[in-house]
Every structure is written in structure tokens, then in C-alpha cells.
Amino acid sequence: MSNETQLRARCQEALQLTKRHGADEVEIYAQAARVLSADIEKHDLQTATSQQETMVGVRAFINHQVGFACTNVLDELETACADAVKLAKASPRDVNNVLPAPVPFEPVANLYDPSAESFSISDAVQRAIRMIETAEAIDCRLVVGGGAFSSHLQMRCIVNSRGIELTEKSSLFTYHAIVTAKDKEMVSNMAFDFDASHSVNAINVVPVATRACRDALGSLGAERGESFVGPIILSPAAVRDILVEVLAFQLNAKNVLRGASRWGDSLGNLVASTSLTVTDDGRLRNGVSTKSFDREGMPHREVHLIESGVASQLMHNTYTSVAMGASNTSHSSGSARSVPNISPTNLLIKPGIPSREELIGGIKQGLLVSSFSGSSNPISGDFSGVAKAATLIKNGKLDRPVTGTLIAGNVFEVLQSLSGVSSETERVFSSVLPYVRLEGVSVTAE
């Protein structure tokens, strides 16, 4: 890892070089990262890798024209600065191309664990092997077909000509398992589970492997399901697969400017059931995507996107906030390899009052969908695909696991008829999500 003082000095050097080449305004964004990974395939450790890289991205502004260049060869930093200026001169002028000024804020605590510096590739391998051993101890019919344990150690630095000068160091450990169960000719659906930690001491791969094993065993002996149009309950993982991408796309101010979002004119209007509240919190305690500031150096905060079914806020970066005359919500995203984009940080759907079992209890005929393999179109809202690790619901109880079952519907329609949100939530990558009950979904047994 690069020294923090050295990385900041190189960013300041790049800023001055870019100005000398003719830029009016400059932003330099650098990332120094070390990634260790141990990968599982077919119930065995397959690869262990270590990667280290420092990347510097340069944005040059000339009369509201913008050019971008990046390099991972620090000896060629001036070339990247010159290229950014050349590209700016050849780019169209847009008065919304501006840089933000600094804003005071308190850094997020506990993003970096110093002991992560000594975390080794052998440590990552041990954790990956522990997931395999956990499955073997639970049931000999279980197979960890895929999975990984990764250690991410990163330092970010951003400086711009308007006075922003920030650095932040973070550590993140991520781990997941994909498990199937095999009993003679019977094969379960693939079960997936994930977790993450910012500190070494909080790493615990056993619950991840255990939950995936439980779900795999639960789908053994799945049979043909039933066809109907009615209620389904999505697990947190299925909520992410079907709903979250559509929500993130529709609430992205950049898509509103492009005319691709149907919610562009819906702020203040009801877009979903009143039981749906969606927030995004870049400062969430222990969040996977928690950071103190975004890709442009703006401080993260909690933003209410949908409140009791009403679209209340779009996600903005500096460009869209200027273009739309709105407040910057600090949703600038991306790496040093690209210009800033817009995306959620830690997206949360607020839990409801009923438990998962209570949501199930009110269904005469329905389907519990643990995972989803298919498509969910963020523009049209249409979704269709296979309900994985699905369980038929009969008379308010889980009846039996089913296979080969297709589900289809439209996100905008089911959001309006959404009839329940569970009190339980689970972390699915950078989202924290509950179980959600949807009405009027087409269920087809093949």
C-alpha cells in the first residue's frame, strides 16, 4: 500500500501538472488497493491470488469542457494530465460541468482495521477452507460448489482545484458460499449466502456457510409446483434481484435527465404501497459500501428516497444537482478508472411489523422465492425468470419445495400492490432488505 502522505503528494503534483497544461479546474482521484482472494470451486480451494495497484484518474475542465484520463504507472502521471487536457479541448461545452467546493463533515469511524495490514493470503485460504469444513460437518450430502473469501485494503485520495483535499483508508473482508445438496439422484437448488466485515475480529464465515447449507438441504426433493396468479413472498436476496435494480435506476437523477426514468416527475407522488420506505445511507454502521465521502469528495449522509410509498428524493452527483437545481445527495460513484457516475451506497428497505411467518400465514396459495434467476428490466419494470429454492405455500404454511417454477410480473405494478414487509432483514451485498409480499404475480409450473 502507498503511504498516505506520498499518495496525497502525487495527487497535488498531478493537479499542478494538469493546470500547467492549460486546465481551468482540475480533480485528481487516486486509489491504492491490495486485494487478496481465495476462491472455491467444486468443493475445493481452486485459486489464491494477491493483487496490488495504484490508479490515478485526472479530470480536466476548460470552459466547462471536460476530459478524463487515468494511469496506473505513476512515472507516466504527466502524460495522463496532458491527455486529460487534450480531451477536454475536444469535448462539448456543458455549463453543468463543475466541481464541488469542500463541505465540513465528520469522518466515519472504524472503517479501517490496522491489523488488516498483516492479513495474509494464507489467512484468506484458511477462511475459505473453513466454509468447506462447515458444510462437511453439517451433512455429507452438501457440496460447496462455489464461493470466495476476499480481503480489500484501500486508500482513497481526492484533491480538486476548489479546495477539496481528502484521504481515507479502509479495510473490508467479504465472503460468500454457493451450496447444493445431493442425495442419490436428487439435487437441490443452489443456495447462496454472503456477509462482510471491516475488521479482522468480526470475520465469521461459519454462519454464512451454515445458512447456505440449510437452504440447500431445504430444497432437496423439490417437485413440480403449481400454476396460479397470486401472492409471492420474496426473500431479501430475491428482493435485490427483482426490485432493487429497478428502484436504483428510477431514482437515479442521471436517468431522469436522459428521459429514461418514469419517476422523474413523480417526486411527491405515490409510486408504491404506503408500506414501502427506502433509504440510502453511505454512513451506515458496518455497511459494505460505507465511506466518509463519495467519488467527488462530498460527505455521505442518510437520504430518504421513498417515504411511505411516496418518491421523495432522487440520487444526485454534482453534475445532476447543478443541471436540475437540486441538492447534491453525495451519490457520486465510480473508481479512479472512470468519470463519476451515480449509484446507491447502502440501500435499505425499512422493515415492517409482521414477521416472515405472519406474512406466510395470510396466504392460501402462494410461493416463497428464496432466489431468482432471470431478468428485471429497469426501464419497463417487467421481470421474468426462474424462482430458485422456491417453496409452495398452502393454507398459511410452507408446504413443499418446488422446482422448475417461473414467475413474471411488472415491478411498477407489484410495488403498488405490495401487501407486506417483514420485520426481519438480511444483508445482501451492500443492501439491507426484508422479506416482501407481492400480489398478482404470474406463477407457472413447468
Secondary structure as a PSIPRED ss2 file (coil, helix, strand):
# PSIPRED VFORMAT (PSIPRED V4.0)

   1 M C   1.000  0.000  0.000
   2 S C   1.000  0.000  0.000
   3 N C   1.000  0.000  0.000
   4 E H   0.000  1.000  0.000
   5 T H   0.000  1.000  0.000
   6 Q H   0.000  1.000  0.000
   7 L H   0.000  1.000  0.000
   8 R H   0.000  1.000  0.000
   9 A H   0.000  1.000  0.000
  10 R H   0.000  1.000  0.000
  11 C H   0.000  1.000  0.000
  12 Q H   0.000  1.000  0.000
  13 E H   0.000  1.000  0.000
  14 A H   0.000  1.000  0.000
  15 L H   0.000  1.000  0.000
  16 Q H   0.000  1.000  0.000
  17 L H   0.000  1.000  0.000
  18 T H   0.000  1.000  0.000
  19 K H   0.000  1.000  0.000
  20 R H   0.000  1.000  0.000
  21 H C   1.000  0.000  0.000
  22 G C   1.000  0.000  0.000
  23 A C   1.000  0.000  0.000
  24 D C   1.000  0.000  0.000
  25 E E   0.000  0.000  1.000
  26 V E   0.000  0.000  1.000
  27 E E   0.000  0.000  1.000
  28 I E   0.000  0.000  1.000
  29 Y E   0.000  0.000  1.000
  30 A E   0.000  0.000  1.000
  31 Q E   0.000  0.000  1.000
  32 A E   0.000  0.000  1.000
  33 A E   0.000  0.000  1.000
  34 R E   0.000  0.000  1.000
  35 V E   0.000  0.000  1.000
  36 L E   0.000  0.000  1.000
  37 S E   0.000  0.000  1.000
  38 A E   0.000  0.000  1.000
  39 D E   0.000  0.000  1.000
  40 I E   0.000  0.000  1.000
  41 E E   0.000  0.000  1.000
  42 K C   1.000  0.000  0.000
  43 H C   1.000  0.000  0.000
  44 D E   0.000  0.000  1.000
  45 L E   0.000  0.000  1.000
  46 Q E   0.000  0.000  1.000
  47 T E   0.000  0.000  1.000
  48 A E   0.000  0.000  1.000
  49 T E   0.000  0.000  1.000
  50 S E   0.000  0.000  1.000
  51 Q E   0.000  0.000  1.000
  52 Q E   0.000  0.000  1.000
  53 E E   0.000  0.000  1.000
  54 T E   0.000  0.000  1.000
  55 M E   0.000  0.000  1.000
  56 V E   0.000  0.000  1.000
  57 G E   0.000  0.000  1.000
  58 V E   0.000  0.000  1.000
  59 R E   0.000  0.000  1.000
  60 A E   0.000  0.000  1.000
  61 F E   0.000  0.000  1.000
  62 I E   0.000  0.000  1.000
  63 N C   1.000  0.000  0.000
  64 H C   1.000  0.000  0.000
  65 Q E   0.000  0.000  1.000
  66 V E   0.000  0.000  1.000
  67 G E   0.000  0.000  1.000
  68 F E   0.000  0.000  1.000
  69 A E   0.000  0.000  1.000
  70 C E   0.000  0.000  1.000
  71 T E   0.000  0.000  1.000
  72 N C   1.000  0.000  0.000
  73 V C   1.000  0.000  0.000
  74 L H   0.000  1.000  0.000
  75 D H   0.000  1.000  0.000
  76 E H   0.000  1.000  0.000
  77 L H   0.000  1.000  0.000
  78 E H   0.000  1.000  0.000
  79 T H   0.000  1.000  0.000
  80 A H   0.000  1.000  0.000
  81 C H   0.000  1.000  0.000
  82 A H   0.000  1.000  0.000
  83 D H   0.000  1.000  0.000
  84 A H   0.000  1.000  0.000
  85 V H   0.000  1.000  0.000
  86 K H   0.000  1.000  0.000
  87 L H   0.000  1.000  0.000
  88 A H   0.000  1.000  0.000
  89 K H   0.000  1.000  0.000
  90 A C   1.000  0.000  0.000
  91 S C   1.000  0.000  0.000
  92 P C   1.000  0.000  0.000
  93 R C   1.000  0.000  0.000
  94 D C   1.000  0.000  0.000
  95 V C   1.000  0.000  0.000
  96 N C   1.000  0.000  0.000
  97 N C   1.000  0.000  0.000
  98 V C   1.000  0.000  0.000
  99 L C   1.000  0.000  0.000
 100 P C   1.000  0.000  0.000
 101 A C   1.000  0.000  0.000
 102 P C   1.000  0.000  0.000
 103 V C   1.000  0.000  0.000
 104 P C   1.000  0.000  0.000
 105 F C   1.000  0.000  0.000
 106 E C   1.000  0.000  0.000
 107 P C   1.000  0.000  0.000
 108 V C   1.000  0.000  0.000
 109 A C   1.000  0.000  0.000
 110 N C   1.000  0.000  0.000
 111 L C   1.000  0.000  0.000
 112 Y C   1.000  0.000  0.000
 113 D C   1.000  0.000  0.000
 114 P H   0.000  1.000  0.000
 115 S H   0.000  1.000  0.000
 116 A H   0.000  1.000  0.000
 117 E H   0.000  1.000  0.000
 118 S H   0.000  1.000  0.000
 119 F C   1.000  0.000  0.000
 120 S C   1.000  0.000  0.000
 121 I H   0.000  1.000  0.000
 122 S H   0.000  1.000  0.000
 123 D H   0.000  1.000  0.000
 124 A H   0.000  1.000  0.000
 125 V H   0.000  1.000  0.000
 126 Q H   0.000  1.000  0.000
 127 R H   0.000  1.000  0.000
 128 A H   0.000  1.000  0.000
 129 I H   0.000  1.000  0.000
 130 R H   0.000  1.000  0.000
 131 M H   0.000  1.000  0.000
 132 I H   0.000  1.000  0.000
 133 E H   0.000  1.000  0.000
 134 T H   0.000  1.000  0.000
 135 A H   0.000  1.000  0.000
 136 E H   0.000  1.000  0.000
 137 A H   0.000  1.000  0.000
 138 I H   0.000  1.000  0.000
 139 D C   1.000  0.000  0.000
 140 C C   1.000  0.000  0.000
 141 R C   1.000  0.000  0.000
 142 L E   0.000  0.000  1.000
 143 V E   0.000  0.000  1.000
 144 V E   0.000  0.000  1.000
 145 G E   0.000  0.000  1.000
 146 G E   0.000  0.000  1.000
 147 G E   0.000  0.000  1.000
 148 A E   0.000  0.000  1.000
 149 F E   0.000  0.000  1.000
 150 S E   0.000  0.000  1.000
 151 S E   0.000  0.000  1.000
 152 H E   0.000  0.000  1.000
 153 L E   0.000  0.000  1.000
 154 Q E   0.000  0.000  1.000
 155 M E   0.000  0.000  1.000
 156 R E   0.000  0.000  1.000
 157 C E   0.000  0.000  1.000
 158 I E   0.000  0.000  1.000
 159 V E   0.000  0.000  1.000
 160 N E   0.000  0.000  1.000
 161 S C   1.000  0.000  0.000
 162 R C   1.000  0.000  0.000
 163 G C   1.000  0.000  0.000
 164 I C   1.000  0.000  0.000
 165 E E   0.000  0.000  1.000
 166 L E   0.000  0.000  1.000
 167 T E   0.000  0.000  1.000
 168 E E   0.000  0.000  1.000
 169 K E   0.000  0.000  1.000
 170 S E   0.000  0.000  1.000
 171 S E   0.000  0.000  1.000
 172 L E   0.000  0.000  1.000
 173 F E   0.000  0.000  1.000
 174 T E   0.000  0.000  1.000
 175 Y E   0.000  0.000  1.000
 176 H E   0.000  0.000  1.000
 177 A E   0.000  0.000  1.000
 178 I E   0.000  0.000  1.000
 179 V E   0.000  0.000  1.000
 180 T E   0.000  0.000  1.000
 181 A E   0.000  0.000  1.000
 182 K E   0.000  0.000  1.000
 183 D E   0.000  0.000  1.000
 184 K C   1.000  0.000  0.000
 185 E C   1.000  0.000  0.000
 186 M E   0.000  0.000  1.000
 187 V E   0.000  0.000  1.000
 188 S C   1.000  0.000  0.000
 189 N C   1.000  0.000  0.000
 190 M C   1.000  0.000  0.000
 191 A E   0.000  0.000  1.000
 192 F E   0.000  0.000  1.000
 193 D E   0.000  0.000  1.000
 194 F E   0.000  0.000  1.000
 195 D E   0.000  0.000  1.000
 196 A E   0.000  0.000  1.000
 197 S E   0.000  0.000  1.000
 198 H C   1.000  0.000  0.000
 199 S C   1.000  0.000  0.000
 200 V C   1.000  0.000  0.000
 201 N C   1.000  0.000  0.000
 202 A C   1.000  0.000  0.000
 203 I C   1.000  0.000  0.000
 204 N C   1.000  0.000  0.000
 205 V C   1.000  0.000  0.000
 206 V H   0.000  1.000  0.000
 207 P H   0.000  1.000  0.000
 208 V H   0.000  1.000  0.000
 209 A H   0.000  1.000  0.000
 210 T H   0.000  1.000  0.000
 211 R H   0.000  1.000  0.000
 212 A H   0.000  1.000  0.000
 213 C H   0.000  1.000  0.000
 214 R H   0.000  1.000  0.000
 215 D H   0.000  1.000  0.000
 216 A H   0.000  1.000  0.000
 217 L H   0.000  1.000  0.000
 218 G H   0.000  1.000  0.000
 219 S C   1.000  0.000  0.000
 220 L C   1.000  0.000  0.000
 221 G C   1.000  0.000  0.000
 222 A C   1.000  0.000  0.000
 223 E E   0.000  0.000  1.000
 224 R E   0.000  0.000  1.000
 225 G C   1.000  0.000  0.000
 226 E C   1.000  0.000  0.000
 227 S C   1.000  0.000  0.000
 228 F E   0.000  0.000  1.000
 229 V E   0.000  0.000  1.000
 230 G E   0.000  0.000  1.000
 231 P E   0.000  0.000  1.000
 232 I E   0.000  0.000  1.000
 233 I E   0.000  0.000  1.000
 234 L E   0.000  0.000  1.000
 235 S C   1.000  0.000  0.000
 236 P H   0.000  1.000  0.000
 237 A H   0.000  1.000  0.000
 238 A H   0.000  1.000  0.000
 239 V H   0.000  1.000  0.000
 240 R H   0.000  1.000  0.000
 241 D H   0.000  1.000  0.000
 242 I H   0.000  1.000  0.000
 243 L H   0.000  1.000  0.000
 244 V H   0.000  1.000  0.000
 245 E H   0.000  1.000  0.000
 246 V H   0.000  1.000  0.000
 247 L H   0.000  1.000  0.000
 248 A H   0.000  1.000  0.000
 249 F H   0.000  1.000  0.000
 250 Q H   0.000  1.000  0.000
 251 L C   1.000  0.000  0.000
 252 N E   0.000  0.000  1.000
 253 A H   0.000  1.000  0.000
 254 K H   0.000  1.000  0.000
 255 N H   0.000  1.000  0.000
 256 V H   0.000  1.000  0.000
 257 L H   0.000  1.000  0.000
 258 R C   1.000  0.000  0.000
 259 G C   1.000  0.000  0.000
 260 A C   1.000  0.000  0.000
 261 S C   1.000  0.000  0.000
 262 R C   1.000  0.000  0.000
 263 W C   1.000  0.000  0.000
 264 G C   1.000  0.000  0.000
 265 D C   1.000  0.000  0.000
 266 S C   1.000  0.000  0.000
 267 L C   1.000  0.000  0.000
 268 G C   1.000  0.000  0.000
 269 N C   1.000  0.000  0.000
 270 L E   0.000  0.000  1.000
 271 V C   1.000  0.000  0.000
 272 A C   1.000  0.000  0.000
 273 S C   1.000  0.000  0.000
 274 T C   1.000  0.000  0.000
 275 S C   1.000  0.000  0.000
 276 L C   1.000  0.000  0.000
 277 T C   1.000  0.000  0.000
 278 V E   0.000  0.000  1.000
 279 T E   0.000  0.000  1.000
 280 D E   0.000  0.000  1.000
 281 D E   0.000  0.000  1.000
 282 G C   1.000  0.000  0.000
 283 R C   1.000  0.000  0.000
 284 L C   1.000  0.000  0.000
 285 R C   1.000  0.000  0.000
 286 N C   1.000  0.000  0.000
 287 G C   1.000  0.000  0.000
 288 V C   1.000  0.000  0.000
 289 S C   1.000  0.000  0.000
 290 T C   1.000  0.000  0.000
 291 K C   1.000  0.000  0.000
 292 S C   1.000  0.000  0.000
 293 F E   0.000  0.000  1.000
 294 D C   1.000  0.000  0.000
 295 R C   1.000  0.000  0.000
 296 E C   1.000  0.000  0.000
 297 G C   1.000  0.000  0.000
 298 M C   1.000  0.000  0.000
 299 P E   0.000  0.000  1.000
 300 H C   1.000  0.000  0.000
 301 R C   1.000  0.000  0.000
 302 E E   0.000  0.000  1.000
 303 V E   0.000  0.000  1.000
 304 H E   0.000  0.000  1.000
 305 L E   0.000  0.000  1.000
 306 I E   0.000  0.000  1.000
 307 E E   0.000  0.000  1.000
 308 S C   1.000  0.000  0.000
 309 G C   1.000  0.000  0.000
 310 V E   0.000  0.000  1.000
 311 A E   0.000  0.000  1.000
 312 S C   1.000  0.000  0.000
 313 Q C   1.000  0.000  0.000
 314 L C   1.000  0.000  0.000
 315 M E   0.000  0.000  1.000
 316 H C   1.000  0.000  0.000
 317 N C   1.000  0.000  0.000
 318 T H   0.000  1.000  0.000
 319 Y H   0.000  1.000  0.000
 320 T H   0.000  1.000  0.000
 321 S H   0.000  1.000  0.000
 322 V H   0.000  1.000  0.000
 323 A H   0.000  1.000  0.000
 324 M H   0.000  1.000  0.000
 325 G C   1.000  0.000  0.000
 326 A C   1.000  0.000  0.000
 327 S C   1.000  0.000  0.000
 328 N C   1.000  0.000  0.000
 329 T C   1.000  0.000  0.000
 330 S C   1.000  0.000  0.000
 331 H C   1.000  0.000  0.000
 332 S E   0.000  0.000  1.000
 333 S E   0.000  0.000  1.000
 334 G C   1.000  0.000  0.000
 335 S C   1.000  0.000  0.000
 336 A C   1.000  0.000  0.000
 337 R C   1.000  0.000  0.000
 338 S C   1.000  0.000  0.000
 339 V C   1.000  0.000  0.000
 340 P C   1.000  0.000  0.000
 341 N E   0.000  0.000  1.000
 342 I E   0.000  0.000  1.000
 343 S C   1.000  0.000  0.000
 344 P C   1.000  0.000  0.000
 345 T C   1.000  0.000  0.000
 346 N C   1.000  0.000  0.000
 347 L E   0.000  0.000  1.000
 348 L E   0.000  0.000  1.000
 349 I E   0.000  0.000  1.000
 350 K C   1.000  0.000  0.000
 351 P C   1.000  0.000  0.000
 352 G C   1.000  0.000  0.000
 353 I C   1.000  0.000  0.000
 354 P C   1.000  0.000  0.000
 355 S C   1.000  0.000  0.000
 356 R H   0.000  1.000  0.000
 357 E H   0.000  1.000  0.000
 358 E H   0.000  1.000  0.000
 359 L H   0.000  1.000  0.000
 360 I H   0.000  1.000  0.000
 361 G H   0.000  1.000  0.000
 362 G C   1.000  0.000  0.000
 363 I C   1.000  0.000  0.000
 364 K C   1.000  0.000  0.000
 365 Q E   0.000  0.000  1.000
 366 G E   0.000  0.000  1.000
 367 L E   0.000  0.000  1.000
 368 L E   0.000  0.000  1.000
 369 V E   0.000  0.000  1.000
 370 S C   1.000  0.000  0.000
 371 S E   0.000  0.000  1.000
 372 F E   0.000  0.000  1.000
 373 S E   0.000  0.000  1.000
 374 G E   0.000  0.000  1.000
 375 S E   0.000  0.000  1.000
 376 S E   0.000  0.000  1.000
 377 N C   1.000  0.000  0.000
 378 P C   1.000  0.000  0.000
 379 I C   1.000  0.000  0.000
 380 S C   1.000  0.000  0.000
 381 G C   1.000  0.000  0.000
 382 D E   0.000  0.000  1.000
 383 F E   0.000  0.000  1.000
 384 S E   0.000  0.000  1.000
 385 G E   0.000  0.000  1.000
 386 V E   0.000  0.000  1.000
 387 A E   0.000  0.000  1.000
 388 K E   0.000  0.000  1.000
 389 A C   1.000  0.000  0.000
 390 A E   0.000  0.000  1.000
 391 T E   0.000  0.000  1.000
 392 L E   0.000  0.000  1.000
 393 I E   0.000  0.000  1.000
 394 K E   0.000  0.000  1.000
 395 N C   1.000  0.000  0.000
 396 G C   1.000  0.000  0.000
 397 K E   0.000  0.000  1.000
 398 L E   0.000  0.000  1.000
 399 D E   0.000  0.000  1.000
 400 R E   0.000  0.000  1.000
 401 P E   0.000  0.000  1.000
 402 V E   0.000  0.000  1.000
 403 T E   0.000  0.000  1.000
 404 G C   1.000  0.000  0.000
 405 T E   0.000  0.000  1.000
 406 L E   0.000  0.000  1.000
 407 I E   0.000  0.000  1.000
 408 A E   0.000  0.000  1.000
 409 G E   0.000  0.000  1.000
 410 N E   0.000  0.000  1.000
 411 V H   0.000  1.000  0.000
 412 F H   0.000  1.000  0.000
 413 E H   0.000  1.000  0.000
 414 V H   0.000  1.000  0.000
 415 L H   0.000  1.000  0.000
 416 Q H   0.000  1.000  0.000
 417 S H   0.000  1.000  0.000
 418 L C   1.000  0.000  0.000
 419 S C   1.000  0.000  0.000
 420 G E   0.000  0.000  1.000
 421 V E   0.000  0.000  1.000
 422 S E   0.000  0.000  1.000
 423 S E   0.000  0.000  1.000
 424 E E   0.000  0.000  1.000
 425 T E   0.000  0.000  1.000
 426 E E   0.000  0.000  1.000
 427 R E   0.000  0.000  1.000
 428 V E   0.000  0.000  1.000
 429 F C   1.000  0.000  0.000
 430 S C   1.000  0.000  0.000
 431 S E   0.000  0.000  1.000
 432 V E   0.000  0.000  1.000
 433 L E   0.000  0.000  1.000
 434 P E   0.000  0.000  1.000
 435 Y E   0.000  0.000  1.000
 436 V E   0.000  0.000  1.000
 437 R E   0.000  0.000  1.000
 438 L E   0.000  0.000  1.000
 439 E E   0.000  0.000  1.000
 440 G E   0.000  0.000  1.000
 441 V E   0.000  0.000  1.000
 442 S E   0.000  0.000  1.000
 443 V E   0.000  0.000  1.000
 444 T E   0.000  0.000  1.000
 445 A E   0.000  0.000  1.000
 446 E C   1.000  0.000  0.000
